[in-house]
């Protein structure tokens, strides 16, 4: 691979970071669905009277988003 081809491939991968509306339009429906899922889980757990380890909860959700 020629150096310019390598540069072009890297640039194409990074373009989304500089085009926020395009990248956000694809990720927002996923984020909204995850947020609704989180709210439902927290509501279910609190209805049962179970304590929620928020650190663990947010760690799980962060990994789910990735």
Buried (B, 14 or more C-beta within 10 A) or exposed (E): EEEEEEEEEEEEEEEEEEEEEEEEEEEEEEEEEEEEEBEEBEEEEEEEEEEEEEEEBEEEBEEEEE
